[in-house]
Each structure stands twice: as C-alpha cells, then as structure tokens.
Amino acid sequence: MVSDFDAAAEKVKTLTKKPTDDELLELYALFKQATVGDNETSKPGLLDLKNKYKWESWNKKKGMSKEDAMQAYIKVVDDLLAKYA
C-alpha cells in the first residue's frame, strides 16, 4: 500500500493541466491525513485564506485512518490522471 501511495504521489506531479482548487484541496487533505494523521495544528488566521482552506480541508478528514487516506488518495490521483493527463 505504501509503495502504491508513494507512486501516486509521484504520478500526480506529471499532470499536464492544473486540477481545480477543490481537487487540489482534496489531494492535500488526503496526503496530510495519510502521512501525518489527524490535524492537530492551530487554525490559521482569518486573513491567511490559502492556509485556512488547506487547514479546513485536512481537518474534515479527522478520524480517517492513514490506510483509508492512502487508498482514497490513490483513487483521487487515478481519477485526476484520467481527467488531466
């Protein structure tokens, strides 16, 4: 599973078109959940919109196991490769 996850993390860098912001947030959240686990960081300030959205997206994955997050990440990458490669 970890090797598939690592391969997906490398493959996503080969996309020829940029995914939507929502797709990028989903990728970010699943990657962080799979590699770090639950979000234990403090929420960014109100004016730090980019990091606030990333924090909120990751925080929604709270409670998801690292294995489930890896599987979901691999699926999202496969979907993006089919759509944008």
Jmol script that loads the backbone (N, CA, C; Angstrom):
load data "model"
ATOM      1  N   MET A   1       0.830  -1.204   0.000  1.00  0.00           N
ATOM      2  CA  MET A   1       0.000   0.000   0.000  1.00  0.00           C
ATOM      3  C   MET A   1       0.867   1.256   0.000  1.00  0.00           C
ATOM      4  N   VAL A   2       1.888   1.286   0.850  1.00  0.00           N
ATOM      5  CA  VAL A   2       2.733   2.481   0.935  1.00  0.00           C
ATOM      6  C   VAL A   2       3.443   2.739  -0.389  1.00  0.00           C
ATOM      7  N   SER A   3       3.882   1.676  -1.053  1.00  0.00           N
ATOM      8  CA  SER A   3       4.565   1.876  -2.342  1.00  0.00           C
ATOM      9  C   SER A   3       3.592   2.409  -3.394  1.00  0.00           C
ATOM     10  N   ASP A   4       2.340   1.938  -3.368  1.00  0.00           N
ATOM     11  CA  ASP A   4       1.319   2.461  -4.284  1.00  0.00           C
ATOM     12  C   ASP A   4       1.049   3.943  -3.992  1.00  0.00           C
ATOM     13  N   PHE A   5       1.016   4.274  -2.702  1.00  0.00           N
ATOM     14  CA  PHE A   5       0.795   5.656  -2.288  1.00  0.00           C
ATOM     15  C   PHE A   5       1.945   6.546  -2.771  1.00  0.00           C
ATOM     16  N   ASP A   6       3.174   6.090  -2.556  1.00  0.00           N
ATOM     17  CA  ASP A   6       4.345   6.853  -2.998  1.00  0.00           C
ATOM     18  C   ASP A   6       4.346   7.016  -4.517  1.00  0.00           C
ATOM     19  N   ALA A   7       3.961   5.950  -5.231  1.00  0.00           N
ATOM     20  CA  ALA A   7       3.903   6.017  -6.693  1.00  0.00           C
ATOM     21  C   ALA A   7       2.850   7.034  -7.135  1.00  0.00           C
ATOM     22  N   ALA A   8       1.705   7.050  -6.459  1.00  0.00           N
ATOM     23  CA  ALA A   8       0.644   8.007  -6.791  1.00  0.00           C
ATOM     24  C   ALA A   8       1.117   9.434  -6.533  1.00  0.00           C
ATOM     25  N   ALA A   9       1.855   9.629  -5.438  1.00  0.00           N
ATOM     26  CA  ALA A   9       2.366  10.965  -5.110  1.00  0.00           C
ATOM     27  C   ALA A   9       3.341  11.454  -6.182  1.00  0.00           C
ATOM     28  N   GLU A  10       4.072  10.543  -6.791  1.00  0.00           N
ATOM     29  CA  GLU A  10       4.978  10.918  -7.883  1.00  0.00           C
ATOM     30  C   GLU A  10       4.209  11.139  -9.186  1.00  0.00           C
ATOM     31  N   LYS A  11       3.242  10.270  -9.459  1.00  0.00           N
ATOM     32  CA  LYS A  11       2.468  10.362 -10.703  1.00  0.00           C
ATOM     33  C   LYS A  11       1.689  11.666 -10.802  1.00  0.00           C
ATOM     34  N   VAL A  12       1.180  12.141  -9.662  1.00  0.00           N
ATOM     35  CA  VAL A  12       0.351  13.351  -9.685  1.00  0.00           C
ATOM     36  C   VAL A  12       1.163  14.557 -10.168  1.00  0.00           C
ATOM     37  N   LYS A  13       2.473  14.505 -10.025  1.00  0.00           N
ATOM     38  CA  LYS A  13       3.333  15.600 -10.481  1.00  0.00           C
ATOM     39  C   LYS A  13       3.440  15.648 -12.006  1.00  0.00           C
ATOM     40  N   THR A  14       2.963  14.612 -12.689  1.00  0.00           N
ATOM     41  CA  THR A  14       3.073  14.555 -14.148  1.00  0.00           C
ATOM     42  C   THR A  14       1.842  15.100 -14.866  1.00  0.00           C
ATOM     43  N   LEU A  15       0.867  15.602 -14.112  1.00  0.00           N
ATOM     44  CA  LEU A  15      -0.347  16.133 -14.748  1.00  0.00           C
ATOM     45  C   LEU A  15       0.016  17.275 -15.681  1.00  0.00           C
ATOM     46  N   THR A  16      -0.605  17.290 -16.846  1.00  0.00           N
ATOM     47  CA  THR A  16      -0.303  18.332 -17.828  1.00  0.00           C
ATOM     48  C   THR A  16      -1.210  19.551 -17.664  1.00  0.00           C
ATOM     49  N   LYS A  17      -2.336  19.393 -16.966  1.00  0.00           N
ATOM     50  CA  LYS A  17      -3.233  20.514 -16.694  1.00  0.00           C
ATOM     51  C   LYS A  17      -3.443  20.593 -15.185  1.00  0.00           C
ATOM     52  N   LYS A  18      -3.674  21.806 -14.696  1.00  0.00           N
ATOM     53  CA  LYS A  18      -3.857  22.017 -13.258  1.00  0.00           C
ATOM     54  C   LYS A  18      -5.268  21.613 -12.833  1.00  0.00           C
ATOM     55  N   PRO A  19      -5.372  20.772 -11.810  1.00  0.00           N
ATOM     56  CA  PRO A  19      -6.702  20.438 -11.275  1.00  0.00           C
ATOM     57  C   PRO A  19      -7.371  21.665 -10.665  1.00  0.00           C
ATOM     58  N   THR A  20      -8.653  21.553 -10.381  1.00  0.00           N
ATOM     59  CA  THR A  20      -9.385  22.650  -9.754  1.00  0.00           C
ATOM     60  C   THR A  20      -8.883  22.853  -8.326  1.00  0.00           C
ATOM     61  N   ASP A  21      -9.208  23.991  -7.747  1.00  0.00           N
ATOM     62  CA  ASP A  21      -8.810  24.259  -6.366  1.00  0.00           C
ATOM     63  C   ASP A  21      -9.383  23.213  -5.414  1.00  0.00           C
ATOM     64  N   ASP A  22     -10.640  22.818  -5.630  1.00  0.00           N
ATOM     65  CA  ASP A  22     -11.259  21.798  -4.773  1.00  0.00           C
ATOM     66  C   ASP A  22     -10.530  20.468  -4.885  1.00  0.00           C
ATOM     67  N   GLU A  23     -10.138  20.102  -6.103  1.00  0.00           N
ATOM     68  CA  GLU A  23      -9.393  18.856  -6.297  1.00  0.00           C
ATOM     69  C   GLU A  23      -8.029  18.925  -5.612  1.00  0.00           C
ATOM     70  N   LEU A  24      -7.387  20.070  -5.710  1.00  0.00           N
ATOM     71  CA  LEU A  24      -6.088  20.238  -5.055  1.00  0.00           C
ATOM     72  C   LEU A  24      -6.219  20.189  -3.531  1.00  0.00           C
ATOM     73  N   LEU A  25      -7.276  20.781  -3.002  1.00  0.00           N
ATOM     74  CA  LEU A  25      -7.506  20.729  -1.558  1.00  0.00           C
ATOM     75  C   LEU A  25      -7.756  19.297  -1.089  1.00  0.00           C
ATOM     76  N   GLU A  26      -8.507  18.545  -1.876  1.00  0.00           N
ATOM     77  CA  GLU A  26      -8.772  17.143  -1.531  1.00  0.00           C
ATOM     78  C   GLU A  26      -7.462  16.339  -1.535  1.00  0.00           C
ATOM     79  N   LEU A  27      -6.643  16.545  -2.550  1.00  0.00           N
ATOM     80  CA  LEU A  27      -5.339  15.882  -2.617  1.00  0.00           C
ATOM     81  C   LEU A  27      -4.497  16.226  -1.395  1.00  0.00           C
ATOM     82  N   TYR A  28      -4.439  17.511  -1.073  1.00  0.00           N
ATOM     83  CA  TYR A  28      -3.656  17.969   0.063  1.00  0.00           C
ATOM     84  C   TYR A  28      -4.139  17.316   1.353  1.00  0.00           C
ATOM     85  N   ALA A  29      -5.457  17.354   1.576  1.00  0.00           N
ATOM     86  CA  ALA A  29      -6.022  16.828   2.820  1.00  0.00           C
ATOM     87  C   ALA A  29      -5.753  15.332   2.969  1.00  0.00           C
ATOM     88  N   LEU A  30      -5.947  14.586   1.894  1.00  0.00           N
ATOM     89  CA  LEU A  30      -5.713  13.139   1.961  1.00  0.00           C
ATOM     90  C   LEU A  30      -4.230  12.834   2.154  1.00  0.00           C
ATOM     91  N   PHE A  31      -3.362  13.592   1.505  1.00  0.00           N
ATOM     92  CA  PHE A  31      -1.921  13.381   1.658  1.00  0.00           C
ATOM     93  C   PHE A  31      -1.508  13.627   3.108  1.00  0.00           C
ATOM     94  N   LYS A  32      -1.965  14.746   3.680  1.00  0.00           N
ATOM     95  CA  LYS A  32      -1.617  15.071   5.060  1.00  0.00           C
ATOM     96  C   LYS A  32      -2.184  14.033   6.031  1.00  0.00           C
ATOM     97  N   GLN A  33      -3.411  13.593   5.796  1.00  0.00           N
ATOM     98  CA  GLN A  33      -4.023  12.603   6.685  1.00  0.00           C
ATOM     99  C   GLN A  33      -3.260  11.279   6.604  1.00  0.00           C
ATOM    100  N   ALA A  34      -2.820  10.912   5.398  1.00  0.00           N
ATOM    101  CA  ALA A  34      -2.099   9.654   5.207  1.00  0.00           C
ATOM    102  C   ALA A  34      -0.690   9.704   5.784  1.00  0.00           C
ATOM    103  N   THR A  35      -0.069  10.876   5.759  1.00  0.00           N
ATOM    104  CA  THR A  35       1.324  10.950   6.193  1.00  0.00           C
ATOM    105  C   THR A  35       1.492  11.457   7.623  1.00  0.00           C
ATOM    106  N   VAL A  36       0.578  12.303   8.090  1.00  0.00           N
ATOM    107  CA  VAL A  36       0.696  12.898   9.416  1.00  0.00           C
ATOM    108  C   VAL A  36      -0.364  12.358  10.375  1.00  0.00           C
ATOM    109  N   GLY A  37      -1.570  12.138   9.859  1.00  0.00           N
ATOM    110  CA  GLY A  37      -2.688  11.744  10.718  1.00  0.00           C
ATOM    111  C   GLY A  37      -3.589  12.944  10.948  1.00  0.00           C
ATOM    112  N   ASP A  38      -4.349  12.889  12.037  1.00  0.00           N
ATOM    113  CA  ASP A  38      -5.305  13.962  12.330  1.00  0.00           C
ATOM    114  C   ASP A  38      -4.604  15.312  12.468  1.00  0.00           C
ATOM    115  N   ASN A  39      -5.311  16.342  12.023  1.00  0.00           N
ATOM    116  CA  ASN A  39      -4.822  17.715  12.100  1.00  0.00           C
ATOM    117  C   ASN A  39      -4.833  18.170  13.559  1.00  0.00           C
ATOM    118  N   GLU A  40      -3.657  18.392  14.117  1.00  0.00           N
ATOM    119  CA  GLU A  40      -3.536  18.870  15.497  1.00  0.00           C
ATOM    120  C   GLU A  40      -2.971  20.285  15.538  1.00  0.00           C
ATOM    121  N   THR A  41      -2.846  20.917  14.380  1.00  0.00           N
ATOM    122  CA  THR A  41      -2.279  22.263  14.317  1.00  0.00           C
ATOM    123  C   THR A  41      -3.352  23.304  14.613  1.00  0.00           C
ATOM    124  N   SER A  42      -2.934  24.501  14.972  1.00  0.00           N
ATOM    125  CA  SER A  42      -3.907  25.556  15.225  1.00  0.00           C
ATOM    126  C   SER A  42      -4.359  26.160  13.890  1.00  0.00           C
ATOM    127  N   LYS A  43      -5.594  26.614  13.888  1.00  0.00           N
ATOM    128  CA  LYS A  43      -6.187  27.166  12.669  1.00  0.00           C
ATOM    129  C   LYS A  43      -5.499  28.479  12.293  1.00  0.00           C
ATOM    130  N   PRO A  44      -5.151  28.639  11.008  1.00  0.00           N
ATOM    131  CA  PRO A  44      -4.528  29.903  10.565  1.00  0.00           C
ATOM    132  C   PRO A  44      -5.472  31.089  10.752  1.00  0.00           C
ATOM    133  N   GLY A  45      -4.883  32.257  10.772  1.00  0.00           N
ATOM    134  CA  GLY A  45      -5.648  33.482  10.964  1.00  0.00           C
ATOM    135  C   GLY A  45      -6.640  33.768   9.845  1.00  0.00           C
ATOM    136  N   LEU A  46      -7.561  34.624  10.124  1.00  0.00           N
ATOM    137  CA  LEU A  46      -8.649  34.959   9.210  1.00  0.00           C
ATOM    138  C   LEU A  46      -8.161  35.483   7.862  1.00  0.00           C
ATOM    139  N   LEU A  47      -7.063  36.193   7.836  1.00  0.00           N
ATOM    140  CA  LEU A  47      -6.579  36.782   6.587  1.00  0.00           C
ATOM    141  C   LEU A  47      -5.686  35.835   5.782  1.00  0.00           C
ATOM    142  N   ASP A  48      -5.310  34.718   6.363  1.00  0.00           N
ATOM    143  CA  ASP A  48      -4.459  33.736   5.683  1.00  0.00           C
ATOM    144  C   ASP A  48      -5.363  32.719   4.976  1.00  0.00           C
ATOM    145  N   LEU A  49      -6.036  33.184   3.920  1.00  0.00           N
ATOM    146  CA  LEU A  49      -7.080  32.382   3.284  1.00  0.00           C
ATOM    147  C   LEU A  49      -6.577  31.055   2.726  1.00  0.00           C
ATOM    148  N   LYS A  50      -5.450  31.076   2.025  1.00  0.00           N
ATOM    149  CA  LYS A  50      -4.943  29.853   1.407  1.00  0.00           C
ATOM    150  C   LYS A  50      -4.718  28.764   2.459  1.00  0.00           C
ATOM    151  N   ASN A  51      -3.995  29.114   3.516  1.00  0.00           N
ATOM    152  CA  ASN A  51      -3.713  28.126   4.548  1.00  0.00           C
ATOM    153  C   ASN A  51      -4.945  27.767   5.369  1.00  0.00           C
ATOM    154  N   LYS A  52      -5.885  28.705   5.473  1.00  0.00           N
ATOM    155  CA  LYS A  52      -7.135  28.417   6.179  1.00  0.00           C
ATOM    156  C   LYS A  52      -7.928  27.345   5.428  1.00  0.00           C
ATOM    157  N   TYR A  53      -8.020  27.467   4.102  1.00  0.00           N
ATOM    158  CA  TYR A  53      -8.739  26.467   3.309  1.00  0.00           C
ATOM    159  C   TYR A  53      -8.052  25.106   3.387  1.00  0.00           C
ATOM    160  N   LYS A  54      -6.710  25.112   3.333  1.00  0.00           N
ATOM    161  CA  LYS A  54      -5.966  23.860   3.430  1.00  0.00           C
ATOM    162  C   LYS A  54      -6.198  23.218   4.800  1.00  0.00           C
ATOM    163  N   TRP A  55      -6.158  24.027   5.867  1.00  0.00           N
ATOM    164  CA  TRP A  55      -6.370  23.533   7.221  1.00  0.00           C
ATOM    165  C   TRP A  55      -7.766  22.924   7.364  1.00  0.00           C
ATOM    166  N   GLU A  56      -8.773  23.650   6.860  1.00  0.00           N
ATOM    167  CA  GLU A  56     -10.156  23.166   6.973  1.00  0.00           C
ATOM    168  C   GLU A  56     -10.350  21.874   6.191  1.00  0.00           C
ATOM    169  N   SER A  57      -9.756  21.788   5.010  1.00  0.00           N
ATOM    170  CA  SER A  57      -9.883  20.591   4.191  1.00  0.00           C
ATOM    171  C   SER A  57      -9.271  19.386   4.901  1.00  0.00           C
ATOM    172  N   TRP A  58      -8.094  19.577   5.475  1.00  0.00           N
ATOM    173  CA  TRP A  58      -7.429  18.493   6.208  1.00  0.00           C
ATOM    174  C   TRP A  58      -8.218  18.144   7.459  1.00  0.00           C
ATOM    175  N   ASN A  59      -8.726  19.149   8.152  1.00  0.00           N
ATOM    176  CA  ASN A  59      -9.448  18.924   9.404  1.00  0.00           C
ATOM    177  C   ASN A  59     -10.708  18.085   9.185  1.00  0.00           C
ATOM    178  N   LYS A  60     -11.307  18.175   7.999  1.00  0.00           N
ATOM    179  CA  LYS A  60     -12.507  17.375   7.682  1.00  0.00           C
ATOM    180  C   LYS A  60     -12.198  15.886   7.622  1.00  0.00           C
ATOM    181  N   LYS A  61     -10.931  15.528   7.482  1.00  0.00           N
ATOM    182  CA  LYS A  61     -10.524  14.119   7.394  1.00  0.00           C
ATOM    183  C   LYS A  61     -10.245  13.526   8.776  1.00  0.00           C
ATOM    184  N   LYS A  62     -10.419  14.305   9.826  1.00  0.00           N
ATOM    185  CA  LYS A  62     -10.119  13.856  11.185  1.00  0.00           C
ATOM    186  C   LYS A  62     -10.836  12.532  11.474  1.00  0.00           C
ATOM    187  N   GLY A  63     -10.083  11.591  12.015  1.00  0.00           N
ATOM    188  CA  GLY A  63     -10.643  10.287  12.344  1.00  0.00           C
ATOM    189  C   GLY A  63     -10.445   9.240  11.259  1.00  0.00           C
ATOM    190  N   MET A  64     -10.104   9.673  10.054  1.00  0.00           N
ATOM    191  CA  MET A  64      -9.848   8.734   8.953  1.00  0.00           C
ATOM    192  C   MET A  64      -8.498   8.061   9.206  1.00  0.00           C
ATOM    193  N   SER A  65      -8.436   6.758   9.058  1.00  0.00           N
ATOM    194  CA  SER A  65      -7.171   6.057   9.268  1.00  0.00           C
ATOM    195  C   SER A  65      -6.176   6.416   8.166  1.00  0.00           C
ATOM    196  N   LYS A  66      -4.896   6.256   8.476  1.00  0.00           N
ATOM    197  CA  LYS A  66      -3.867   6.556   7.481  1.00  0.00           C
ATOM    198  C   LYS A  66      -4.033   5.644   6.266  1.00  0.00           C
ATOM    199  N   GLU A  67      -4.400   4.378   6.504  1.00  0.00           N
ATOM    200  CA  GLU A  67      -4.579   3.430   5.395  1.00  0.00           C
ATOM    201  C   GLU A  67      -5.738   3.847   4.495  1.00  0.00           C
ATOM    202  N   ASP A  68      -6.859   4.245   5.103  1.00  0.00           N
ATOM    203  CA  ASP A  68      -8.009   4.701   4.309  1.00  0.00           C
ATOM    204  C   ASP A  68      -7.665   5.968   3.528  1.00  0.00           C
ATOM    205  N   ALA A  69      -6.902   6.851   4.154  1.00  0.00           N
ATOM    206  CA  ALA A  69      -6.500   8.088   3.480  1.00  0.00           C
ATOM    207  C   ALA A  69      -5.587   7.768   2.293  1.00  0.00           C
ATOM    208  N   MET A  70      -4.691   6.793   2.460  1.00  0.00           N
ATOM    209  CA  MET A  70      -3.810   6.397   1.355  1.00  0.00           C
ATOM    210  C   MET A  70      -4.622   5.844   0.194  1.00  0.00           C
ATOM    211  N   GLN A  71      -5.594   4.976   0.505  1.00  0.00           N
ATOM    212  CA  GLN A  71      -6.436   4.395  -0.550  1.00  0.00           C
ATOM    213  C   GLN A  71      -7.223   5.484  -1.268  1.00  0.00           C
ATOM    214  N   ALA A  72      -7.790   6.413  -0.513  1.00  0.00           N
ATOM    215  CA  ALA A  72      -8.571   7.496  -1.114  1.00  0.00           C
ATOM    216  C   ALA A  72      -7.671   8.392  -1.968  1.00  0.00           C
ATOM    217  N   TYR A  73      -6.463   8.658  -1.494  1.00  0.00           N
ATOM    218  CA  TYR A  73      -5.511   9.490  -2.240  1.00  0.00           C
ATOM    219  C   TYR A  73      -5.170   8.834  -3.572  1.00  0.00           C
ATOM    220  N   ILE A  74      -4.889   7.539  -3.540  1.00  0.00           N
ATOM    221  CA  ILE A  74      -4.552   6.804  -4.764  1.00  0.00           C
ATOM    222  C   ILE A  74      -5.701   6.893  -5.760  1.00  0.00           C
ATOM    223  N   LYS A  75      -6.943   6.755  -5.269  1.00  0.00           N
ATOM    224  CA  LYS A  75      -8.110   6.826  -6.155  1.00  0.00           C
ATOM    225  C   LYS A  75      -8.249   8.227  -6.766  1.00  0.00           C
ATOM    226  N   VAL A  76      -8.076   9.249  -5.961  1.00  0.00           N
ATOM    227  CA  VAL A  76      -8.184  10.625  -6.469  1.00  0.00           C
ATOM    228  C   VAL A  76      -7.104  10.881  -7.521  1.00  0.00           C
ATOM    229  N   VAL A  77      -5.892  10.432  -7.263  1.00  0.00           N
ATOM    230  CA  VAL A  77      -4.808  10.609  -8.237  1.00  0.00           C
ATOM    231  C   VAL A  77      -5.145   9.893  -9.542  1.00  0.00           C
ATOM    232  N   ASP A  78      -5.635   8.656  -9.446  1.00  0.00           N
ATOM    233  CA  ASP A  78      -6.017   7.918 -10.660  1.00  0.00           C
ATOM    234  C   ASP A  78      -7.089   8.662 -11.437  1.00  0.00           C
ATOM    235  N   ASP A  79      -8.081   9.209 -10.722  1.00  0.00           N
ATOM    236  CA  ASP A  79      -9.149   9.975 -11.378  1.00  0.00           C
ATOM    237  C   ASP A  79      -8.590  11.232 -12.057  1.00  0.00           C
ATOM    238  N   LEU A  80      -7.680  11.921 -11.376  1.00  0.00           N
ATOM    239  CA  LEU A  80      -7.085  13.126 -11.945  1.00  0.00           C
ATOM    240  C   LEU A  80      -6.210  12.811 -13.154  1.00  0.00           C
ATOM    241  N   LEU A  81      -5.496  11.697 -13.086  1.00  0.00           N
ATOM    242  CA  LEU A  81      -4.667  11.295 -14.232  1.00  0.00           C
ATOM    243  C   LEU A  81      -5.540  11.006 -15.452  1.00  0.00           C
ATOM    244  N   ALA A  82      -6.680  10.380 -15.220  1.00  0.00           N
ATOM    245  CA  ALA A  82      -7.597  10.098 -16.323  1.00  0.00           C
ATOM    246  C   ALA A  82      -8.175  11.393 -16.890  1.00  0.00           C
ATOM    247  N   LYS A  83      -8.383  12.383 -16.030  1.00  0.00           N
ATOM    248  CA  LYS A  83      -9.013  13.633 -16.434  1.00  0.00           C
ATOM    249  C   LYS A  83      -8.036  14.653 -17.023  1.00  0.00           C
ATOM    250  N   TYR A  84      -6.816  14.718 -16.472  1.00  0.00           N
ATOM    251  CA  TYR A  84      -5.887  15.798 -16.826  1.00  0.00           C
ATOM    252  C   TYR A  84      -4.589  15.371 -17.488  1.00  0.00           C
ATOM    253  N   ALA A  85      -4.332  14.094 -17.607  1.00  0.00           N
ATOM    254  CA  ALA A  85      -3.027  13.659 -18.158  1.00  0.00           C
ATOM    255  C   ALA A  85      -3.004  13.759 -19.671  1.00  0.00           C
TER     256      ALA A  85
END
end "model"
wireframe off; spacefill off
backbone 0.3
color backbone group
